[in-house]
Amino acid sequence: MHAMQYEITLPADYDMGIIRERVATRGHLLDAFPGLGLKAYLVREREDGSPVNQYTPFYLWATPEGMNSFLWGPGFQGIVNDFGRPVVQHWTGVSYEEGPAAASAPRTATRRRTPLGEGVPPGEAVADAVARHAREARRDGVVASALAVDPRHWELLAFTLWADGVGDADEAGAEAPADEGERFRVLHLSAPGRDGLGAGRRRW
């Protein structure tokens, strides 16, 4: 499993309705994309309290072939044509879990980055993080959650999809835990290979 994300930061006065329309008309194109576990079409908006307007899709790839096919094919080229070539961040997946709300459509997502301390053996740090991730994924409102690591910067990434009412206080009076990191709205979820992502710790 490979995690991938790029961030397209837009002007402060950008009409985010353009992004919503883009996702509404094109999001379905990856609903059956080979090798894709899931893609969450995410946005952050200043009107929701974000410091920036951003379009920030997040991917979990079940196969490297699928990721390569997307990056070198017309899908990513469409992004390049419309917004320029963004930096593509990627992480090695170490754990994936379905949550108690797995059958629900996600409305919000959170992303938490945690540096791995230099004094801790990498294998030990990742094993501890995987065990913690398994517990966190059992919380109410979790649709699915992934844990990945960037060995270039020695950083853990926890990405979680939340069901309606979690992390969306304005609409349902509830919030995701305060330490969950950055919050995003989910406009669409393509998940052709979600069942193939498995559960628990990746083999290494």
N, C-alpha and C positions, 0 to 999 in steps of 0.2 A: 504494500500500500504506500502510495506517495501522496502527500498533501501539497497543494499548490495554491497560490493566491497572488493577484496583482491588484494594485490600488491606482485608480484613476481619480486624481483630485481635480475638482471642477471649480470654476469661479464662485465667489460668494453669492453672486446674484444669478447663478445658473438656474434655469428652469428644470428642476428635477423631474418634472412631468415627461420630459424627453426620454429620460432613462426608463421611467416606468412604461412608457409606450414601447420602447425598444425591447424590454423584457417581455411585455405582453405579446408582442408580435413575433419575437425570435426565440424566446426561451424554450419553446417546445422542440426546437431543432436538435437539442442534445438529449431529449427524453429517451432516445434509444441508441446513444452513441457507444460504439464498442469500446470496452476497456474502462469506461467511466463508472466509478462507484456511485458518486453523487456530486452534483454541482449546486451550491446555494447561491442564488443571485442576490447579492447583498448591497445595501446602500446605507450611508450615514448622511444625515441632513442637518444643516444648521438650524432649521426651524424646530427640530426635535432636541436641540441642545448640543449637538455635535460641534466641535470647533471648525469642521470643514464639511463641504459637500463632497462625497466620494461615492464612486461605483466600485465595489470591491468583491468580485466573484471569488468564491472559495471552492476548491475541487478536492475530492478524494479519488485518486485513480487506483483502480484494482490491478491494472497492468501498466508497465512502462511503455508498452507499445501503444496503448490508448493515449497516453499523455503526449508521446511523440507525434502521433497522428494529428492530434489537435494543434499542437504548437507549430508544426511545419505545414499545416493544411489551411484551408480557407476559413476555418472557425476563428483562429487567433488572428489571421490576416485581416479579418473584418474589424477587429479591435484596433489593429495598427493603422488601418486606413482611416478610421474615424477619430482616433484619439492620439495617434502616435504610438511608438513602441514602449510599453511600460516595463519596468523591472519585474521579472517573474520570480517571486520568492517560492522556495520549495523546501520541504522537510521530509525526512524519512519517517514513515508511520511506524509507531511502536505499539499502539493499542486502539481498538475500536469497540465501542459498546452501544447497544440499543438501550434506550431508557424506558421507564414505566409508561411514557406517553408516546411510544414508538408508532402507534397507529394514527397519531394526530398529525395534521399538517403544521410544520413549524412556522411561527410568526416572527420570532426574533432569534438572533444568534449572538454568542459572546466569544471573544478571543482573548486568551490570557497568555502572556509571554513570561517565562521565568528563566533567568540565567542559571546555568549549572556551575556551582562553585568549583574553583580550581583544586581545592583540597579534597574533593570527594572523587573516588574512582568512578568513571563514566558509567560502567555497567551497574554499579551499586545505585547510583543516582537515578538511572533510568528504571531499574527494577522497583525502587521505592515509589517513583512517580507513577508507574503502571498500577501498582497496588492501590495507591491513592485515587487514581483515575477510575478504577473499577468501583470504588465506594461512591465517588461523586456522581457517577453515571446513574446511580440508583435513586437519585433525588427526584422528588415530585416535579413534573413538568418537563423533564429531560426527554427529548425525542431521540436524539443520538448524540454521541460525543466521540471525538477522536483525540488522540495524543500523539504528537510527533516531535522529532528532534532535529535541529539544525547543527550538525557537527562542525560547521565552519565557524559559527559564532558561539557554539555550545549553549544553545537556548532550547528550552522546552516550549512547545506550543500546545495549549489545550483549546480545542474548538468545540463548542456545544450548540446544538439546535434546541430551541425551547418552544413548547406548545403555546397556544393562545392564552394570554393572561399572565405569562411569566416574562418579566423584563419589559412590560408594556403598561406601566402604571396609569397612563392617561386613559386607556381604554378598559382596563379590567381591574385596576386597583392593586395589582401585585407587581413585585419586582424580583429580578434575579438576585442571587446573593451579591452583596456589595463588592466582594473581592473577585468577581468574575472577569474583570477587565473591560475591554472595549465592547460596545454594544452596536448591533446592526439590525436593520429590518430585512426580513426575507421576503423578496418579491415573488420568487418562484423556486421550486426545487425540482431538478432533474435527477432521477435516481435509478437509472437502468440497471446498475450492478450493485445496488445497495445490499442485496442478500449475499452477494459474493465477498463482501468485505469481512465477513466472519465476525467473531467476537473474541475479546480478550487480547492477550499479549501476542504480538507478531513473533514468528520464529526467527531466532538468530543464533 
